């Protein structure tokens, strides 16, 4: 929960809602160091065509050390995900260059929300 409380886009999430969210997520990935969760992401997938990566969070004390690259490589190489046709994620414009280095491409699509 601590990682969620430190991000502007997730700091209002309640513990009960996060538990429910995680119970209904296809895969949850994390990196633990010294008994502390330092990185996290979750994946929703049909296991064939798409895997949507959500909530990529790295503890601010470990940013810039390649932790998210390690985390995402675990996602890409997971036995049930490695053959999925495509991975997608949402990110801020300031993160675009970083994710492009990991093989993601910016799409000319419109994000619709209801």
DSSP file (Angstrom, degrees, kcal/mol; ACC not computed):
  #  RESIDUE AA STRUCTURE BP1 BP2  ACC     N-H-->O    O-->H-N    N-H-->O    O-->H-N    TCO  KAPPA ALPHA  PHI   PSI    X-CA   Y-CA   Z-CA
    1    1 A X     >        0   0    0      0, 0.0     4,-2.0     0, 0.0     5,-0.2   0.000 360.0 360.0 360.0 -30.5    0.0    0.0    0.0
    2    2 A X  H  >  +     0   0    0      1,-0.2     4,-0.7     2,-0.2     0, 0.0   0.891 360.0  52.6 -59.9 -40.1    2.9    2.3    0.7
    3    3 A X  H >4 S+     0   0    0      1,-0.2     3,-0.9     2,-0.2    -1,-0.2   0.915 109.5  49.5 -62.1 -41.6    3.9    2.5   -3.0
    4    4 A X  H >4 S+     0   0    0      1,-0.2     3,-1.3     2,-0.2     6,-0.3   0.869 105.3  57.5 -64.2 -36.5    0.3    3.5   -3.9
    5    5 A X  H 3< S+     0   0    0     -4,-2.0    -1,-0.2     1,-0.3    -2,-0.2   0.664 102.0  56.9 -70.3 -15.1    0.2    6.2   -1.3
    6    6 A X  T << S+     0   0    0     -3,-0.9     2,-0.4    -4,-0.7    -1,-0.3   0.387  91.6  82.0 -98.4   3.8    3.3    7.9   -2.8
    7    7 A X  S X> S-     0   0    0     -3,-1.3     4,-1.5    -4,-0.2     3,-1.3  -0.909  72.9-137.8-113.4 138.3    1.9    8.4   -6.4
    8    8 A X  T 34 S+     0   0    0     -2,-0.4     4,-0.2     1,-0.3    -1,-0.1   0.805 103.9  50.4 -61.0 -30.8   -0.4   11.2   -7.4
    9    9 A X  T 34 S+     0   0    0      1,-0.2    -1,-0.3     2,-0.1    -5,-0.1   0.533 122.7  28.0 -88.4  -6.0   -2.6    9.0   -9.5
   10   10 A X  T X4 S+     0   0    0     -3,-1.3     3,-1.6    -6,-0.3    -2,-0.2   0.389  85.0 101.5-132.6   1.4   -3.1    6.3   -6.8
   11   11 A X  T 3< S+     0   0    0     -4,-1.5    -3,-0.1     1,-0.3    -2,-0.1   0.650  82.2  55.2 -69.6 -13.1   -2.9    8.1   -3.4
   12   12 A X  T 3  S+     0   0    0     -4,-0.2    -1,-0.3    -8,-0.1     2,-0.2   0.435  79.3 116.6 -96.5  -0.4   -6.7    8.2   -3.0
   13   13 A X    <   -     0   0    0     -3,-1.6     2,-0.1    -9,-0.2    -3,-0.1  -0.492  62.7-131.6 -72.3 133.5   -7.2    4.4   -3.4
   14   14 A X     >  -     0   0    0     -2,-0.2     4,-2.4     1,-0.1     5,-0.2  -0.463  16.6-117.7 -82.0 157.5   -8.5    2.7   -0.3
   15   15 A X  H  > S+     0   0    0      1,-0.2     4,-2.4     2,-0.2     5,-0.2   0.911 115.5  51.8 -59.6 -43.8   -7.0   -0.4    1.1
   16   16 A X  H  > S+     0   0    0      1,-0.2     4,-2.2     2,-0.2    -1,-0.2   0.903 110.6  47.6 -61.9 -41.8  -10.2   -2.4    0.5
   17   17 A X  H  > S+     0   0    0      2,-0.2     4,-2.7     1,-0.2    -1,-0.2   0.886 110.9  51.2 -67.1 -38.4  -10.4   -1.2   -3.2
   18   18 A X  H  X S+     0   0    0     -4,-2.4     4,-2.7     2,-0.2    -2,-0.2   0.910 109.8  50.1 -65.3 -41.4   -6.7   -2.1   -3.8
   19   19 A X  H  X S+     0   0    0     -4,-2.4     4,-2.1     2,-0.2    -2,-0.2   0.941 113.0  46.0 -60.9 -47.3   -7.3   -5.6   -2.3
   20   20 A X  H  X S+     0   0    0     -4,-2.2     4,-1.1     2,-0.2    -2,-0.2   0.912 112.4  51.7 -61.4 -43.3  -10.3   -6.1   -4.6
   21   21 A X  H >< S+     0   0    0     -4,-2.7     3,-0.6     1,-0.2    -2,-0.2   0.930 111.1  46.9 -58.7 -47.4   -8.4   -4.7   -7.6
   22   22 A X  H >< S+     0   0    0     -4,-2.7     3,-1.3     1,-0.2    -1,-0.2   0.857 107.1  56.9 -66.7 -35.2   -5.5   -7.1   -7.0
   23   23 A X  H 3< S+     0   0    0     -4,-2.1    -1,-0.2     1,-0.3    -2,-0.2   0.776 111.4  44.4 -64.7 -25.3   -7.8  -10.1   -6.5
   24   24 A X  T << S+     0   0    0     -4,-1.1     2,-0.4    -3,-0.6    -1,-0.3   0.134  91.7 103.8-107.2  18.4   -9.2   -9.4  -10.0
   25   25 A X    <   -     0   0    0     -3,-1.3    19,-0.2     1,-0.1     3,-0.1  -0.826  68.9-136.9-101.4 139.8   -5.9   -8.8  -11.8
   26   26 A X  S    S+     0   0    0     17,-0.5     2,-0.3    -2,-0.4    18,-0.2   0.944  84.9   3.3 -60.9 -50.4   -4.5  -11.5  -14.0
   27   27 A X  E     -A   43   0A   0     16,-2.1    16,-2.7    -3,-0.1     2,-0.4  -0.993  59.0-161.2-139.8 145.4   -0.9  -11.1  -12.7
   28   28 A X  E     -A   42   0A   0     -2,-0.3     2,-0.4    14,-0.2    14,-0.2  -0.997  13.6-169.2-124.9 131.1    0.8   -9.1  -10.0
   29   29 A X  E     +A   41   0A   0     12,-2.9    12,-2.0    -2,-0.4     2,-0.3  -0.927  10.3 166.7-121.2 144.7    4.6   -8.5  -10.1
   30   30 A X  E     -A   40   0A   0     -2,-0.4     2,-0.5    10,-0.2    10,-0.2  -0.993  27.9-141.4-152.4 158.4    6.8   -7.1   -7.4
   31   31 A X  E     -A   39   0A   0      8,-2.1     7,-2.9    -2,-0.3     8,-1.3  -0.993  20.6-163.7-121.8 127.6   10.4   -6.7   -6.4
   32   32 A X  E     -A   37   0A   0     -2,-0.5     2,-0.4     5,-0.2     5,-0.2  -0.923   8.5-179.3-114.2 134.3   11.3   -7.0   -2.7
   33   33 A X  E >  S-A   36   0A   0      3,-2.7     3,-1.4    -2,-0.4    -2,-0.0  -0.996  74.5  -8.8-133.2 128.8   14.5   -5.8   -1.2
   34   34 A X  T 3  S-     0   0    0     -2,-0.4    -1,-0.1     1,-0.3     3,-0.1   0.901 130.0 -55.6  51.2  46.0   15.3   -6.2    2.5
   35   35 A X  T 3  S+     0   0    0      1,-0.2     2,-0.4    -3,-0.1    -1,-0.3   0.678 116.6 114.1  63.2  20.8   11.7   -7.3    3.2
   36   36 A X  E <  S-A   33   0A   0     -3,-1.4    -3,-2.7     0, 0.0     2,-0.6  -0.982  71.0-123.8-124.5 132.4   10.3   -4.1    1.5
   37   37 A X  E     +A   32   0A   0     -2,-0.4    -5,-0.2    -5,-0.2     3,-0.1  -0.628  36.3 168.2 -71.7 115.8    8.3   -3.9   -1.7
   38   38 A X  E     +     0   0A   0     -7,-2.9    21,-3.3    -2,-0.6     2,-0.3   0.575  61.3  23.7-108.6 -12.8   10.4   -1.5   -3.9
   39   39 A X  E     +AB  31  58A   0     -8,-1.3    -8,-2.1    19,-0.2     2,-0.3  -0.993  63.2 171.8-154.1 150.8    8.7   -2.0   -7.2
   40   40 A X  E     +AB  30  57A   0     17,-2.4    17,-2.9    -2,-0.3     2,-0.3  -0.995   6.7 161.8-156.7 146.9    5.3   -3.2   -8.4
   41   41 A X  E     -A   29   0A   0    -12,-2.0   -12,-2.9    -2,-0.3     2,-0.3  -0.956  19.0-146.5-157.5 166.3    3.1   -3.6  -11.5
   42   42 A X  E     -AB  28  54A   0     12,-2.3    12,-3.1    -2,-0.3     2,-0.4  -0.949   7.7-150.4-135.0 157.4    0.1   -5.5  -12.5
   43   43 A X  E     -AB  27  53A   0    -16,-2.7   -16,-2.1    -2,-0.3   -17,-0.5  -0.991   6.6-164.0-133.8 132.1   -1.1   -7.0  -15.8
   44   44 A X  E     + B   0  52A   0      8,-2.3     8,-3.3    -2,-0.4     2,-0.3  -0.963  31.4 161.5-108.1 132.1   -4.5   -7.7  -17.2
   45   45 A X  E     - B   0  51A   0     -2,-0.5     6,-0.2     6,-0.2    -2,-0.0  -0.998  53.1-148.8-153.6 151.5   -4.4  -10.1  -20.2
   46   46 A X        -     0   0    0      4,-1.6     5,-0.1    -2,-0.3    -1,-0.1   0.410  52.0-128.0 -91.6  -2.6   -6.3  -12.5  -22.4
   47   47 A X  S    S+     0   0    0      3,-0.7    36,-0.1     1,-0.1     4,-0.1   0.528  93.6  55.5  68.2  10.2   -3.0  -14.5  -22.6
   48   48 A X  S    S+     0   0    0      2,-0.3    37,-2.4    36,-0.1    -1,-0.1   0.572 117.8   8.5-128.4 -61.2   -3.2  -14.5  -26.4
   49   49 A X  S    S+     0   0    0     35,-0.2    37,-1.2     1,-0.2     2,-0.4   0.854 119.1  25.0 -99.5 -41.7   -3.5  -11.1  -28.0
   50   50 A X  E     - c   0  86A   0     35,-0.2    -4,-1.6    34,-0.1    -3,-0.7  -0.957  41.0-176.5-135.9 146.6   -3.0   -8.4  -25.4
   51   51 A X  E     -Bc  45  87A   0     35,-1.7    37,-2.5    -2,-0.4     2,-0.6  -0.959  18.2-157.4-135.0 119.3   -1.5   -7.8  -22.0
   52   52 A X  E     -Bc  44  88A   0     -8,-3.3    -8,-2.3    -2,-0.4     2,-0.5  -0.877   8.2-149.2-103.4 119.2   -2.2   -4.4  -20.5
   53   53 A X  E     -Bc  43  89A   0     35,-3.4    37,-0.6    -2,-0.6     2,-0.3  -0.745  20.6-178.7 -91.7 128.8    0.4   -3.3  -17.9
   54   54 A X  E     +B   42   0A   0    -12,-3.1   -12,-2.3    -2,-0.5    35,-0.0  -0.858  49.8  13.8-122.8 157.8   -0.9   -1.0  -15.1
   55   55 A X  E     -     0   0A   0     -2,-0.3     2,-0.7     1,-0.2    -1,-0.2   0.820  60.6-173.7  54.6  46.7    0.5    0.7  -12.1
   56   56 A X  E     +     0   0A   0     -3,-0.1     2,-0.4   -15,-0.1   -15,-0.2  -0.640  16.9 171.0 -72.0 113.9    4.2    0.5  -12.7
   57   57 A X  E     -B   40   0A   0    -17,-2.9   -17,-2.4    -2,-0.7     2,-0.4  -0.993  19.9-175.4-132.1 131.7    5.6    2.0   -9.5
   58   58 A X  E     -B   39   0A   0     -2,-0.4   -19,-0.2   -19,-0.2     5,-0.1  -0.996  39.6-104.8-123.4 131.3    9.2    2.1   -8.2
   59   59 A X    >   -     0   0    0    -21,-3.3     3,-2.6    -2,-0.4     4,-0.5  -0.258  31.7-122.3 -50.0 134.5   10.0    3.4   -4.8
   60   60 A X  G >  S+     0   0    0      1,-0.3     3,-0.6     2,-0.2    -1,-0.2   0.753 110.4  62.5 -58.0 -24.9   11.5    6.9   -5.2
   61   61 A X  G 3  S+     0   0    0      1,-0.2    -1,-0.3   -23,-0.0    -2,-0.1   0.606 109.0  41.2 -75.2 -10.6   14.6    5.8   -3.4
   62   62 A X  G X >S+     0   0    0     -3,-2.6     3,-1.2   -24,-0.2     5,-0.5   0.311  83.4 123.0-119.0   6.0   15.3    3.2   -6.1
   63   63 A X  T < 5S+     0   0    0     -3,-0.6    -3,-0.0    -4,-0.5    -4,-0.0  -0.416  71.1  29.7 -70.3 145.6   14.5    5.1   -9.3
   64   64 A X  T 3 5S+     0   0    0     -2,-0.1    -1,-0.2     1,-0.0    -4,-0.0   0.505  94.4  97.2  85.1   4.6   17.2    5.4  -11.9
   65   65 A X  T < 5S-     0   0    0     -3,-1.2    -2,-0.1     0, 0.0    -1,-0.0   0.276 101.9-103.2-108.2   9.0   18.7    2.1  -10.9
   66   66 A X  T  >5S+     0   0    0     -4,-0.1     4,-1.9     3,-0.0     5,-0.2   0.609  80.3 132.4  82.5  11.5   17.1   -0.1  -13.6
   67   67 A X  H  ><S+     0   0    0     -5,-0.5     4,-2.6     1,-0.2     5,-0.1   0.907  71.0  49.5 -65.0 -42.6   14.5   -1.6  -11.2
   68   68 A X  H  > S+     0   0    0      1,-0.2     4,-2.8     2,-0.2    -1,-0.2   0.852 108.3  54.4 -68.0 -31.5   11.6   -1.0  -13.5
   69   69 A X  H  > S+     0   0    0      2,-0.2     4,-2.1     1,-0.2    -1,-0.2   0.921 110.1  46.6 -64.8 -43.2   13.5   -2.6  -16.4
   70   70 A X  H  X S+     0   0    0     -4,-1.9     4,-1.7     2,-0.2    -2,-0.2   0.932 113.5  49.7 -61.5 -46.2   14.1   -5.7  -14.3
   71   71 A X  H  X S+     0   0    0     -4,-2.6     4,-1.5     1,-0.2    -2,-0.2   0.932 112.5  45.6 -59.2 -49.1   10.4   -5.7  -13.3
   72   72 A X  H  X S+     0   0    0     -4,-2.8     4,-2.9     1,-0.2    -1,-0.2   0.832 107.7  57.5 -68.9 -31.7    9.1   -5.4  -16.8
   73   73 A X  H  X S+     0   0    0     -4,-2.1     4,-1.8     2,-0.2    -1,-0.2   0.862 103.9  53.8 -64.5 -33.9   11.5   -8.0  -18.1
   74   74 A X  H  X S+     0   0    0     -4,-1.7     4,-0.5    -3,-0.2    -2,-0.2   0.901 110.2  47.9 -63.5 -40.3    9.9  -10.4  -15.5
   75   75 A X  H >< S+     0   0    0     -4,-1.5     3,-1.3     1,-0.2    -2,-0.2   0.970 112.8  46.6 -61.8 -54.3    6.5   -9.5  -17.1
   76   76 A X  H 3< S+     0   0    0     -4,-2.9    -1,-0.2     1,-0.3    -2,-0.2   0.791 117.7  43.6 -61.5 -29.3    7.7  -10.0  -20.7
   77   77 A X  H 3< S+     0   0    0     -4,-1.8    -1,-0.3    -5,-0.2    -2,-0.2   0.383  78.6 126.3-100.9   2.9    9.4  -13.3  -19.8
   78   78 A X    XX  -     0   0    0     -3,-1.3     4,-2.5    -4,-0.5     3,-1.7  -0.399  69.6-121.8 -60.4 136.4    6.6  -14.8  -17.6
   79   79 A X  T 34 S+     0   0    0      1,-0.3     4,-0.3     2,-0.2    -1,-0.1   0.808 111.3  43.9 -53.3 -33.9    5.8  -18.3  -19.0
   80   80 A X  T 34 S+     0   0    0      1,-0.1    -1,-0.3     2,-0.1    -2,-0.1   0.581 122.2  37.9 -88.3  -9.1    2.1  -17.4  -19.5
   81   81 A X  T X4 S+     0   0    0     -3,-1.7     3,-2.1    -6,-0.1    -2,-0.2   0.621  88.1  88.2-112.4 -18.7    2.8  -14.0  -21.0
   82   82 A X  T 3< S+     0   0    0     -4,-2.5    -3,-0.1     1,-0.3    -2,-0.1   0.740  94.5  44.2 -60.8 -23.5    5.9  -14.5  -23.2
   83   83 A X  T 3  S+     0   0    0     -4,-0.3    -1,-0.3   -36,-0.1     2,-0.1   0.330  80.4 125.2-103.2   7.5    3.9  -15.4  -26.2
   84   84 A X    <   -     0   0    0     -3,-2.1   -35,-0.2    -8,-0.1     3,-0.1  -0.454  64.7-130.2 -65.2 138.2    1.2  -12.7  -26.0
   85   85 A X  S    S+     0   0    0    -37,-2.4     2,-0.3     1,-0.2   -35,-0.2   0.855  79.2   8.0 -62.7 -38.5    1.1  -10.8  -29.2
   86   86 A X  E     -c   50   0A   0    -37,-1.2   -35,-1.7   -38,-0.1     2,-0.4  -0.995  54.6-151.0-153.0 143.3    1.3   -7.3  -27.7
   87   87 A X  E     -c   51   0A   0     -2,-0.3     2,-0.3   -37,-0.2   -35,-0.2  -0.899  21.6-176.0-108.2 139.6    1.9   -5.4  -24.4
   88   88 A X  E     +c   52   0A   0    -37,-2.5   -35,-3.4    -2,-0.4     2,-0.3  -0.939   6.2 170.9-132.3 155.4    0.4   -2.0  -23.8
   89   89 A X  E     -c   53   0A   0     -2,-0.3     2,-0.4   -37,-0.2   -35,-0.1  -0.984  28.9-122.0-155.6 161.1    0.6    0.5  -21.1
   90   90 A X        +     0   0    0    -37,-0.6     2,-0.3    -2,-0.3   -35,-0.1  -0.837  38.5 162.6 -99.8 143.1   -0.5    4.1  -20.2
   91   91 A X        -     0   0    0     -2,-0.4     2,-0.1     8,-0.0     5,-0.0  -0.990  39.9 -97.7-153.8 161.5    2.2    6.6  -19.3
   92   92 A X    >   -     0   0    0     -2,-0.3     3,-2.0     1,-0.1     4,-0.5  -0.422  42.2-108.6 -72.5 155.7    2.7   10.3  -19.0
   93   93 A X  G >  S+     0   0    0      1,-0.3     3,-1.4     2,-0.2     4,-0.4   0.848 118.7  62.9 -54.0 -36.5    4.4   12.1  -21.9
   94   94 A X  G 3  S+     0   0    0      1,-0.3    -1,-0.3     2,-0.1     4,-0.2   0.672 103.4  48.9 -66.6 -15.7    7.6   12.5  -19.8
   95   95 A X  G <> S+     0   0    0     -3,-2.0     4,-2.2     1,-0.1    -1,-0.3   0.473  83.6  95.2 -99.4  -4.2    7.9    8.7  -19.6
   96   96 A X  H <> S+     0   0    0     -3,-1.4     4,-2.3    -4,-0.5     5,-0.2   0.910  83.3  49.1 -55.4 -50.2    7.5    8.1  -23.4
   97   97 A X  H  > S+     0   0    0     -4,-0.4     4,-1.5     1,-0.2    -1,-0.2   0.885 110.1  52.6 -60.2 -39.6   11.3    8.0  -24.2
   98   98 A X  H  > S+     0   0    0     -4,-0.2     4,-0.6     1,-0.2     3,-0.4   0.949 111.9  44.0 -61.4 -49.5   11.9    5.6  -21.3
   99   99 A X  H ><>S+     0   0    0     -4,-2.2     5,-2.2     1,-0.2     3,-0.7   0.817 106.9  60.3 -69.6 -29.1    9.3    3.1  -22.5
  100  100 A X  H ><5S+     0   0    0     -4,-2.3     3,-1.7    -5,-0.2    -1,-0.2   0.868  98.8  58.3 -63.2 -34.7   10.4    3.5  -26.1
  101  101 A X  H 3<5S+     0   0    0     -4,-1.5    -1,-0.2    -3,-0.4    -2,-0.2   0.744 103.6  53.5 -64.6 -22.3   13.8    2.2  -25.0
  102  102 A X  T <<5S-     0   0    0     -3,-0.7    -1,-0.3    -4,-0.6    -2,-0.2   0.321 131.6 -93.4 -94.6   7.1   12.0   -0.9  -23.7
  103  103 A X  T < 5S+     0   0    0     -3,-1.7    -3,-0.2     1,-0.3     2,-0.1   0.420  80.7 135.2 100.7  -1.2   10.4   -1.5  -27.1
  104  104 A X      < -     0   0    0     -5,-2.2     2,-0.4    -6,-0.1    -1,-0.3  -0.496  38.8-152.4 -78.2 152.0    7.1    0.3  -26.7
  105  105 A X        -     0   0    0     -2,-0.1     2,-0.3     0, 0.0    -5,-0.0  -0.974  19.2-115.2-125.5 140.7    5.9    2.6  -29.5
  106  106 A X        -     0   0    0     -2,-0.4     2,-0.3     2,-0.0   -10,-0.0  -0.576  34.2-147.8 -71.9 131.4    3.6    5.6  -29.2
  107  107 A X        -     0   0    0     -2,-0.3     2,-1.4     2,-0.1    -1,-0.0  -0.759  15.8-128.9-102.2 148.3    0.3    5.0  -31.0
  108  108 A X        +     0   0    0     -2,-0.3     2,-0.3     2,-0.1    -2,-0.0  -0.506  66.3 126.1 -91.4  65.4   -1.8    7.6  -32.7
  109  109 A X        -     0   0    0     -2,-1.4     2,-0.5     0, 0.0    -2,-0.1  -0.805  60.5-121.6-118.7 161.0   -5.0    6.5  -30.9
  110  110 A X        -     0   0    0     -2,-0.3     2,-0.6     2,-0.0    -2,-0.1  -0.908  22.6-135.9-102.7 128.3   -7.5    8.4  -28.9
  111  111 A X        -     0   0    0     -2,-0.5     2,-0.4     2,-0.0     0, 0.0  -0.746  21.9-162.3 -83.5 122.4   -8.0    7.3  -25.3
  112  112 A X        -     0   0    0     -2,-0.6     2,-0.4     2,-0.0    -2,-0.0  -0.860   8.5-175.9-106.4 140.9  -11.7    7.1  -24.5
  113  113 A X              0   0    0     -2,-0.4    -2,-0.0     1,-0.1     0, 0.0  -0.996 360.0 360.0-138.7 142.4  -12.9    7.0  -20.9
  114  114 A X              0   0    0     -2,-0.4    -1,-0.1     0, 0.0    -2,-0.0   0.342 360.0 360.0-126.3 360.0  -16.4    6.7  -19.5
